[in-house]
Amino acid sequence: MTEQQWEKRIAYLGPEASFTYLATKSIFPTDWLVPCATIPECIEAVAEGKVDLAVVPLENALEGSVPLTLDYLFHEATLYVTGELQLKIQQHLMVNEAQKNNWESIEGVYSHPHALAQCHKYLFYRFSDVPLHQTTSTAAAAKFVSENPDKCIAAVGNAAAAAKYGLTIVQDNIHDFHFNHTRFFVLSKQNKRLPQELSEGQAKTTFMITLPTDRSGALHQVLSVFAWRQLNLSKIESRPLKTGLGDYFFMIDVLADEKDPMMRGAMEELAALGCKVKSLGTYFTYLTTSDEE
Ligand SMILES: O=C(O)C(=O)C[C@]1(C(=O)O)C=C[C@@H](O)C=C1
């Protein structure tokens, strides 16, 4: 198939067989998937119009938010969320075929910082003296291990990465807690939504809110705007404004459509309170799967 025949170009945190790739492929099986080495590269690709959409990790059930994604969306780009993908995460320890009999003597473990953190207990108790090395994604770690057969090192990643880069899984399911899922944002320059049909059906809207001044009760007032309208929040998180210690913006997920009259009222009240509100739009959640499930 030629490039023109593909429906959409979609950037994702690559290379192929990263968790981001698996989530993207599951929901966009026939589109043109464009690997990017870092989260900012994915975001810039869609912001500059080089691709139609970009898929980036947002939050993991064990490790919390991916700060780079939140901060980049607040400080650097004006983009909208067209959908949220959720994927079950299973982390495995994998080595080069050439080292499969030496794996208990590995001298380094490579992976994305979130993946290493998800396996903290396992790595701490099993390989306490072995240095951990950060890579831009789990698949980047698997690729690195495949390209270095002489090194007695391991990667942490998924089974698709082991298959893609010819590695041997020597310990499976090494993540510390069974309930391990990651949320990914599908970003676009346009404020539009992926079709509702295959989604979970619940509309969600993400706001990034800056309070007018640091006065007592300011955050309480913001939360009240949603509370008395019975608008349910599913997440609130503060991140540095990068203007000085103690200055924050708040990222808030609301389980409602921004076109809902109650939400419009909430926006008006937030403006009247002097808050600056950046809306990332309303979107639906899609449960994606990897071949492992
Ligand atoms: O997509 C990948 O493989 C990544 O390395 C990124 C990422 C993340 O940033 O959370 C994605 C899913 C897992 O939670 C671990 C790492």
The ligand as a Tripos MOL2 file, in Angstrom:
@<TRIPOS>MOLECULE
LIG
   16    16     1     0     0
SMALL
NO_CHARGES

@<TRIPOS>ATOM
      1 O1          5.3530    3.0160   25.4520 O.co2     1 LIG1
      2 C1          6.3300    2.5900   26.0520 C.2       1 LIG1
      3 O2          6.8180    1.4800   25.8250 O.co2     1 LIG1
      4 C2          7.0010    3.4210   27.0470 C.2       1 LIG1
      5 O3          8.1250    3.1540   27.3540 O.2       1 LIG1
      6 C3          6.2600    4.5100   27.7440 C.3       1 LIG1
      7 C4          5.4700    4.0340   28.9430 C.3       1 LIG1
      8 C5          5.1030    5.2550   29.8640 C.2       1 LIG1
      9 O4          5.6140    6.3370   29.7000 O.co2     1 LIG1
     10 O5          4.2920    5.0480   30.7840 O.co2     1 LIG1
     11 C6          4.2130    3.4160   28.4760 C.2       1 LIG1
     12 C7          3.6310    2.4150   29.1580 C.2       1 LIG1
     13 C8          4.2330    1.8320   30.3760 C.3       1 LIG1
     14 O6          3.5550    2.4110   31.4890 O.3       1 LIG1
     15 C9          5.6620    2.1540   30.5010 C.2       1 LIG1
     16 C10         6.2380    3.1230   29.7890 C.2       1 LIG1
@<TRIPOS>BOND
     1     1     2 2
     2     2     3 1
     3     2     4 1
     4     4     5 2
     5     4     6 1
     6     6     7 1
     7     7     8 1
     8     7    11 1
     9     7    16 1
    10     8     9 2
    11     8    10 1
    12    11    12 2
    13    12    13 1
    14    13    14 1
    15    13    15 1
    16    15    16 2
@<TRIPOS>SUBSTRUCTURE
     1 LIG1         1 GROUP 0 **** ****
